[in-house]
Structures are given as C-alpha cells and as structure tokens.
C-alpha cells in the first residue's frame, strides 16, 4: 500500500513538472519561427505578447506618449493626416494604449508579408544566460531575444534597430 502511494505521488510530481515546464525547452529559433508566423498572418497582438516587458515600456513611454504630445501640438490638418495613417481619429489616438498603437503601426499590407519568404535556418546562435542573438541563413536580420518567465521573447526594439533602448 505504501509503495502504491509512493508511486502515485512520484507520478503526480513528474506530471506536474512536465506540465509546468511546457513539456519541452523552448529554443530561441522556435520563438523566431513563431514570431515570423505571426508577422505573416498579421497577428500583431500575438507579436506584442512575444515581446519582453521592457519593449512594452519603450513603446509606451518613448513612442506612444511623444506621439500623443506631438499630435496635441500639431496643426489640425496634420492631426488628421497622422490619424488617417493609423486608421483612426485624433481623439481615439489620445485614448490608445501602447499595445493598440503597436498593432496599428505594425499591421497592414506593407508589413504583413515581410517575413513570408524566410525560413528559420539558423546560421549563428549565441546564448548567454537569459540573452540570445540569432542570425539566420539568407536573411540579414540579427534577432535579439530575452528569456523572460522561462520563455524566449523577441526584443523587437533592438532587432528592428529602433534606437530607443
């Protein structure tokens, strides 16, 4: 009886461990493959979720907030032009959160096909603790990733060389 209870508890611990770890270790190149799939399918809300928290803060404080301030100070015709590019109106932009703004900026036909022709054939991968740099064959982009909460996330700001880190 004690042996059966001990076996059952061991089995439960193993199952919980496997479920808690997601069943496998996620590698940086797997995150890139998922990211590219989201880009191709214009799923920028999911791309946002793949970004580290620091990127969310950058989009809020260094991109969205200055845009809102500039929009307030811009002449009415320029406000309308900016709002039209975001498929919005000036008042709606003032109420946007960073995620919504990111989706509006990144989405659309110009960027939706940008990753369509690229696979995830790793040329070079460097992992240092919770950071990784990956370059792919036949693609000039150098991807920067950060492991956050046990998951590899794409550092979009650094990868896109936005100069706001």
VEXDREN-457163 format. One record per residue: residue in one letter; x, y, z of N, C-alpha, C in turn. Coordinates in pm, 1 decimal, padded with zeros to 6 digits. Atoms other than C-alpha are relative to their C-alpha. Layout:
BEGIN
code nu nv nw cau cav caw cu cv cw
A X Y Z X Y Z X Y Z
...
***
This chain:
BEGIN
code nu nv nw cau cav caw cu cv cw
X 00082.5 -00118.9 00000.0 00000.0 00000.0 00000.0 00087.9 00126.8 00000.0
X -00090.6 -00114.7 -00004.3 00280.7 00243.1 00097.3 00072.5 00017.3 -00133.0
X -00070.7 -00003.9 00128.4 00459.5 00152.5 -00223.2 -00089.5 00060.6 -00107.5
X 00094.5 -00054.8 00099.1 00147.7 00232.8 -00433.4 -00019.2 00149.7 00019.5
X 00015.7 -00143.2 -00027.9 00102.9 00568.9 -00259.7 00125.7 00074.6 -00042.3
X -00126.7 -00060.9 00037.4 00470.6 00648.2 -00308.6 00013.4 00009.3 -00151.9
X -00003.1 -00000.9 00147.2 00449.7 00551.9 -00677.0 -00096.0 00103.3 -00056.2
X 00100.9 -00096.1 00047.2 00134.2 00758.6 -00724.9 00048.6 00143.3 00020.7
X -00051.8 -00134.4 -00026.4 00290.7 01064.2 -00561.3 00116.2 00034.0 -00093.1
X -00111.2 -00022.7 00092.5 00605.9 01025.5 -00771.8 -00050.4 00030.8 -00140.1
X 00058.1 -00021.6 00132.6 00397.3 01000.6 -01086.9 -00064.6 00137.5 -00011.0
X 00064.2 -00132.6 -00001.1 00196.4 01311.1 -00992.1 00107.1 00108.9 -00007.7
X -00108.3 -00099.2 00003.4 00520.7 01504.9 -00928.0 00061.8 00010.5 -00139.2
X -00057.4 -00000.1 00135.0 00662.3 01403.3 -01265.3 -00094.5 00069.2 -00098.0
X 00098.9 -00061.8 00089.2 00340.4 01504.3 -01446.0 -00003.9 00150.7 00022.0
X 00002.4 -00143.7 -00029.0 00330.2 01841.3 -01268.0 00126.5 00069.0 -00048.6
X -00125.2 -00057.1 00048.2 00696.7 01902.3 -01350.8 -00003.0 00018.0 -00150.6
X 00006.4 -00006.5 00146.6 00643.9 01824.9 -01720.1 -00098.6 00106.8 -00044.4
X 00099.3 -00101.1 00036.4 00329.7 02038.1 -01739.3 00050.5 00139.8 00032.6
X -00052.6 -00130.1 -00039.7 00498.8 02322.9 -01555.4 00109.2 00049.7 -00091.5
X -00108.5 -00038.7 00090.4 00788.8 02322.0 -01798.6 -00048.6 00011.1 -00144.1
X 00050.4 -00008.2 00136.2 00563.5 02318.2 -02102.1 00032.7 -00124.3 -00079.8
X -00026.4 00125.6 00067.7 00683.4 01969.9 -02187.4 00129.9 -00000.9 -00077.8
X -00125.8 -00005.0 00072.6 00999.7 02092.6 -02362.7 00062.5 00136.4 00022.3
X -00065.9 -00128.8 -00009.9 01256.2 02365.9 -02354.7 -00022.4 00073.9 -00130.4
X 00017.5 -00079.6 00120.8 01180.1 02646.7 -02597.0 00135.0 00062.0 -00035.5
X -00126.1 -00054.2 00048.4 01482.6 02745.9 -02804.0 -00025.7 00133.3 -00070.4
X 00018.7 -00130.0 00064.4 01539.5 03096.3 -02944.5 -00053.7 -00010.4 -00143.3
X 00045.1 00011.2 00139.0 01491.0 02977.9 -03303.4 -00148.2 -00038.6 -00010.0
X 00142.9 00032.2 -00001.3 01148.1 02836.4 -03211.4 -00081.9 00127.4 00019.6
X 00068.2 -00128.4 -00020.7 01047.7 03181.6 -03085.7 00000.8 00081.7 -00129.3
X -00008.2 -00073.6 00126.9 01168.0 03334.5 -03413.9 -00099.3 -00057.6 -00100.9
X 00094.5 00064.0 00092.3 00966.0 03081.6 -03613.8 -00144.6 00040.8 00033.1
X 00134.8 -00041.5 -00042.5 00653.1 03163.1 -03410.6 -00022.9 00146.4 -00034.2
X 00008.2 -00142.9 00030.3 00720.6 03536.0 -03446.0 -00026.3 00023.1 -00148.1
X 00015.9 -00017.2 00145.0 00754.3 03509.0 -03824.2 -00138.3 -00044.6 -00045.2
X 00134.4 00046.3 00032.6 00430.3 03312.2 -03843.4 -00103.1 00107.2 00034.5
X 00092.7 -00106.6 -00040.5 00250.7 03587.6 -03652.2 00009.8 00120.3 -00093.4
X -00017.9 -00113.5 00090.9 00400.4 03857.6 -03876.4 -00068.3 -00027.4 -00133.8
X 00057.9 00036.7 00129.6 00298.4 03676.0 -04196.1 -00152.3 00001.6 00006.5
X 00145.1 00006.7 -00014.5 -00053.3 03627.7 -04062.3 -00060.4 00127.2 00059.0
X 00045.6 -00130.0 -00048.1 -00077.6 03991.8 -03945.3 -00061.5 -00010.7 00140.5
X 00048.1 00020.0 -00137.1 -00125.1 03879.3 -03583.0 00089.0 00077.6 00097.0
X -00089.4 -00086.1 -00076.3 00045.8 04175.9 -03420.9 -00032.6 00000.9 00147.9
X 00031.8 00012.0 -00142.1 -00139.9 04127.4 -03093.5 00082.1 -00113.2 00062.1
X -00080.7 00112.4 -00048.7 00043.8 03795.9 -03058.9 00148.8 00034.8 -00001.6
X -00139.1 -00047.6 00001.6 00373.5 03958.8 -03160.7 00025.3 00082.0 00126.9
X -00011.5 -00080.8 -00122.2 00315.4 04208.0 -02877.0 00023.0 -00089.9 00121.7
X -00012.4 00092.3 -00113.1 00276.7 03917.2 -02635.6 00134.6 -00071.7 00001.7
X -00132.2 00063.5 00008.8 00611.1 03775.8 -02757.8 00113.4 00096.2 00035.2
X -00101.2 -00100.6 -00031.6 00791.6 04097.9 -02667.5 00023.5 00005.0 00151.0
X -00025.1 -00013.8 -00144.3 00963.6 04142.1 -02329.4 -00066.4 00127.0 00054.8
X 00066.6 -00114.0 -00065.3 00807.4 04383.0 -02080.0 00072.7 00131.8 -00027.5
X -00075.7 -00123.0 00026.0 01088.7 04633.5 -02141.0 -00039.1 00061.3 -00134.5
X 00045.2 -00051.3 00130.0 00974.7 04663.0 -02505.2 -00136.5 00066.0 00012.2
X 00132.1 -00060.9 -00020.5 00619.1 04734.3 -02390.8 00016.3 00139.9 00059.2
X -00024.9 -00130.5 -00061.4 00751.5 05018.0 -02175.2 00057.3 00098.9 -00101.3
X -00057.8 -00087.0 00102.9 00955.5 05156.8 -02465.3 -00109.6 00049.5 -00094.2
X 00108.2 -00041.2 00089.7 00651.1 05156.3 -02693.7 -00092.5 00099.8 00066.7
X 00087.6 -00093.2 -00070.0 00450.8 05336.0 -02427.3 00068.2 00134.8 00022.0
X -00062.1 -00125.1 -00044.0 00697.2 05593.2 -02296.5 00079.1 00074.1 -00107.3
X -00087.3 -00066.3 00097.1 00928.8 05659.6 -02591.2 -00059.4 00010.9 -00139.9
X 00059.6 -00005.9 00133.3 00698.8 05608.0 -02888.6 -00141.7 00056.3 00005.9
X 00139.5 -00043.6 -00005.3 00329.9 05644.9 -02799.9 -00016.8 00135.9 00067.3
X 00020.6 -00125.5 -00073.2 00347.9 05923.5 -02540.3 00052.0 00122.0 -00077.1
X -00043.9 -00114.7 00081.9 00565.1 06154.2 -02758.2 -00090.6 00023.7 -00121.2
X 00092.9 -00015.7 00112.6 00327.2 06086.4 -03049.4 -00125.1 00073.2 00045.5
X 00119.6 -00066.7 -00053.7 00031.4 06188.3 -02835.3 00026.7 00148.2 00025.4
X -00035.5 -00139.9 -00027.3 00210.1 06506.5 -02724.1 00016.5 00078.5 -00130.2
X -00019.1 -00066.0 00129.1 00314.9 06591.2 -03080.3 -00131.6 00021.6 -00072.0
X 00130.7 -00009.1 00064.3 -00036.1 06526.2 -03205.3 -00080.8 00115.5 00058.9
X 00071.6 -00110.8 -00065.8 -00178.5 06770.7 -02949.4 00047.4 00134.6 -00053.5
X -00059.3 -00127.3 00041.8 00059.3 07040.7 -03073.4 -00003.2 00021.8 -00151.3
X -00001.1 -00009.6 00146.4 00024.9 06968.9 -03445.6 -00123.0 00077.2 -00050.2
X 00115.2 -00067.3 00060.4 -00198.1 07177.4 -03672.7 -00108.8 -00103.4 -00033.7
X 00111.3 00092.7 00024.2 -00544.8 07021.4 -03735.1 00015.2 -00085.9 -00126.3
X -00015.1 00079.6 00121.9 -00462.4 06913.9 -04092.9 00103.9 -00111.5 00017.6
X -00099.8 00102.5 -00025.8 -00150.3 06728.2 -03974.7 -00055.2 -00106.1 00094.8
X 00063.9 00095.2 -00091.4 -00350.5 06567.3 -03691.9 -00084.5 -00099.3 -00079.0
X 00086.2 00086.4 00081.4 -00596.7 06432.5 -03947.7 00083.5 -00094.7 -00086.4
X -00087.2 00083.5 00083.4 -00314.5 06305.1 -04170.6 00060.8 -00114.9 00081.6
X -00057.1 00103.2 -00088.0 -00147.8 06119.4 -03882.2 -00107.6 -00100.5 00039.6
X 00110.3 00087.6 -00040.5 -00481.2 05981.5 -03766.2 -00042.6 -00090.8 -00115.4
X 00038.1 00081.4 00116.2 -00562.0 05861.4 -04119.7 00099.9 -00114.3 -00021.7
X -00101.4 00105.2 00013.8 -00232.8 05670.3 -04133.4 -00022.1 -00111.5 00101.9
X 00027.6 00098.3 -00104.8 -00337.5 05495.7 -03812.0 -00142.7 -00054.3 -00008.2
X 00139.9 00041.9 00017.5 -00690.3 05438.2 -03944.5 -00079.5 00031.5 00125.7
X 00059.4 -00042.3 -00125.7 -00817.9 05637.9 -03651.6 -00033.1 00148.1 -00007.7
X 00016.7 -00144.1 -00007.3 -00909.6 05987.8 -03541.1 00084.1 00050.2 00117.4
X -00090.4 -00052.2 -00103.8 -00702.6 06219.8 -03317.0 -00045.2 -00031.9 00142.8
X 00048.8 00027.7 -00135.5 -00927.3 06166.7 -03012.9 00022.6 -00146.5 00038.2
X -00020.3 00141.6 -00028.1 -00903.9 05788.7 -03042.1 00147.5 -00027.6 00030.5
X -00143.4 00018.5 -00023.0 -00524.2 05807.6 -03062.7 00036.1 00042.9 00142.0
X -00028.6 -00047.5 -00136.2 -00516.5 06007.5 -02739.3 -00040.9 -00102.6 00105.3
X 00046.2 00100.6 -00094.6 -00701.8 05721.7 -02569.2 00062.9 -00137.4 -00017.7
X -00060.6 00130.9 00027.9 -00492.3 05438.2 -02715.0 00099.7 -00040.3 00106.8
X -00109.0 00053.0 -00081.5 -00275.6 05214.2 -02504.3 00112.6 -00041.7 -00094.8
X -00117.9 00030.9 00081.4 00069.5 05107.2 -02623.9 -00021.8 -00121.1 -00090.6
X 00023.0 00120.3 00079.9 -00045.4 04763.7 -02745.5 -00084.0 00032.1 -00123.7
X 00085.9 -00037.0 00112.9 -00322.2 04907.9 -02964.6 00078.7 00083.1 -00100.9
X -00081.0 -00084.5 00087.9 -00082.6 05169.1 -03103.8 00099.3 -00085.6 -00078.6
X -00094.7 00090.2 00065.6 00178.9 04900.0 -03179.6 -00068.6 -00077.9 -00112.2
X 00074.0 00078.8 00100.1 -00079.6 04687.7 -03363.5 -00036.0 00086.8 -00119.9
X 00036.5 -00090.4 00109.9 -00195.3 04987.3 -03568.9 00121.3 00038.5 -00083.7
X -00122.2 -00040.9 00071.0 00159.3 05094.6 -03657.5 00057.8 -00116.0 -00081.4
X -00068.7 00113.3 00062.2 00293.0 04748.9 -03739.9 -00087.2 -00074.3 -00100.5
X 00088.4 00079.3 00085.2 -00011.0 04592.4 -03904.6 -00021.4 00060.3 -00137.4
X 00034.1 -00048.9 00132.3 -00128.5 04624.1 -04259.5 00078.8 -00067.5 -00110.2
X -00057.7 00069.3 00113.9 -00025.6 04519.8 -04606.6 00150.2 00018.7 -00018.7
X -00143.8 -00023.1 00019.8 00323.1 04674.4 -04601.7 00082.0 -00099.4 00080.8
X -00079.9 00087.1 -00083.6 00448.3 04464.4 -04311.2 -00051.4 -00143.3 00006.1
X 00056.1 00133.3 -00020.3 00217.9 04163.0 -04325.4 00070.4 -00109.6 -00080.2
X -00067.6 00103.0 00077.9 00419.3 03982.4 -04594.6 00151.2 00002.2 00015.7
X -00144.0 -00021.5 -00008.4 00764.5 04089.0 -04481.1 00079.5 -00123.3 00039.7
X -00075.0 00119.3 -00042.8 00859.5 03751.6 -04331.6 -00041.8 -00123.9 -00077.7
X 00060.9 00114.1 00067.6 00673.6 03530.6 -04578.1 00100.0 -00093.6 -00067.3
X -00091.5 00082.7 00078.3 00975.2 03408.9 -04774.0 00117.7 -00054.3 00079.5
X -00114.2 00041.4 -00080.1 01207.3 03334.1 -04485.6 -00033.5 -00118.0 00088.4
X 00012.6 00111.4 -00092.3 01250.6 03007.0 -04305.2 00077.6 00031.8 00126.2
X -00076.9 -00018.8 -00121.9 01425.7 02958.0 -03976.0 00117.1 -00097.8 -00004.4
X -00119.7 00081.3 00017.4 01754.1 02807.7 -04089.0 00113.9 00075.3 00068.8
X -00095.8 -00071.1 -00083.8 01999.8 02911.9 -03816.9 00140.0 -00003.4 -00060.0
X -00138.5 -00012.6 00043.8 02338.4 03039.2 -03930.9 00090.7 00008.5 00122.6
X -00082.2 -00020.7 -00119.1 02470.0 03152.3 -03592.0 -00092.5 00026.1 00119.1
X 00079.9 -00018.6 -00121.4 02328.6 03133.2 -03238.6 00094.5 00012.2 00118.2
X -00080.2 -00020.9 -00120.1 02484.8 03274.8 -02924.6 -00097.1 00018.8 00116.5
X 00083.5 -00011.5 -00119.7 02316.3 03218.5 -02589.8 00091.3 00031.2 00117.5
X -00074.5 -00039.1 -00120.2 02450.0 03399.2 -02283.7 -00102.4 00022.5 00110.6
X 00096.7 -00010.7 -00108.7 02233.1 03331.9 -01980.5 -00141.0 00016.2 -00053.9
X 00137.6 -00025.5 00043.4 01894.5 03489.6 -02049.6 -00006.9 00086.7 -00125.7
X -00004.2 -00076.4 00125.0 02002.3 03661.6 -02371.9 00047.1 -00090.7 -00113.0
X -00043.2 00076.0 00117.9 02041.8 03521.3 -02720.4 00003.3 00092.0 -00120.6
X -00008.6 -00067.2 00128.6 02146.0 03651.4 -03058.3 -00000.4 -00109.3 -00105.2
X 00013.1 00101.8 00103.6 02043.8 03454.7 -03365.4 00001.3 00067.4 -00136.4
X 00005.3 -00042.0 00139.6 02123.2 03512.8 -03730.8 -00040.3 -00122.1 -00081.0
X 00050.5 00106.2 00084.8 01954.6 03310.1 -03999.9 00070.6 00003.1 -00134.4
X -00056.7 00006.1 00134.7 02088.8 03192.7 -04331.7 -00094.2 00071.6 -00095.3
X 00076.5 -00068.7 00104.3 01972.4 03401.2 -04629.3 -00088.9 00111.3 00054.3
X 00077.1 -00112.2 -00054.0 01842.9 03683.0 -04407.0 00095.0 00092.5 00074.1
X -00093.3 -00092.4 -00063.1 02025.5 03997.7 -04296.9 -00033.6 00035.0 00145.1
X 00042.6 -00038.9 -00134.0 01829.3 04043.0 -03971.8 00073.0 -00078.3 00107.9
X -00056.9 00062.4 -00118.8 02006.3 03974.0 -03645.1 -00106.9 00010.9 00108.4
X 00106.3 00003.3 -00099.6 01747.4 03868.0 -03387.6 00059.7 00000.4 00140.0
X -00040.3 -00006.7 -00139.6 01790.4 03960.5 -03022.3 -00116.2 -00050.5 00083.5
X 00104.3 00059.8 -00082.6 01598.6 03758.2 -02766.9 00037.1 00008.6 00147.1
X -00015.8 -00002.8 -00144.1 01548.9 03770.6 -02392.7 -00089.4 -00109.0 00057.4
X 00079.8 00103.3 -00065.4 01434.7 03480.9 -02178.0 -00066.6 00063.8 00121.6
X 00077.0 -00064.2 -00105.8 01159.2 03614.2 -01955.9 -00107.2 -00097.4 00045.7
X 00095.7 00096.7 -00055.6 00949.6 03394.7 -01726.6 00013.4 -00136.6 -00066.9
X -00027.2 00131.0 00058.2 01114.5 03090.6 -01886.5 -00032.3 -00011.9 -00148.3
X 00039.3 00001.9 00141.8 01008.2 03187.8 -02241.7 00088.8 00097.4 -00077.3
X -00078.5 -00088.9 00085.5 01224.5 03329.9 -02520.6 -00093.1 00100.8 -00065.0
X 00079.2 -00108.6 00057.9 01086.2 03667.8 -02628.5 00088.3 00081.9 -00092.5
X -00073.4 -00077.5 00099.6 01187.8 03876.1 -02927.7 00012.9 00144.2 00048.3
X -00022.9 -00140.6 -00032.8 01346.6 04209.5 -02837.0 -00016.7 00077.7 -00131.0
X 00035.4 -00066.7 00126.5 01170.1 04389.0 -03122.8 00076.7 00131.3 -00015.7
X -00064.3 -00131.0 00009.4 01319.0 04728.7 -03041.5 00145.9 -00011.8 -00041.1
X -00140.8 00019.6 00035.5 01676.5 04602.6 -03060.5 00013.5 -00068.2 -00135.8
X -00004.7 00070.8 00127.4 01610.0 04365.2 -03350.9 -00026.8 00094.2 -00117.1
X 00035.8 -00093.5 00106.9 01449.6 04642.6 -03556.6 00089.4 00124.7 00000.3
X -00094.2 -00112.5 -00010.5 01730.9 04880.3 -03455.5 -00073.1 00133.7 00009.6
X 00082.0 -00119.0 -00017.4 01480.6 05135.1 -03334.5 00073.0 00112.5 00073.0
X -00078.6 -00102.7 -00066.6 01744.7 05319.2 -03133.0 -00066.7 00061.1 00121.2
X 00069.9 -00053.0 -00116.2 01518.0 05358.7 -02831.8 00025.4 -00082.1 00125.2
X -00028.7 00082.7 -00118.4 01668.8 05101.7 -02593.5 00068.9 00080.4 00106.6
***
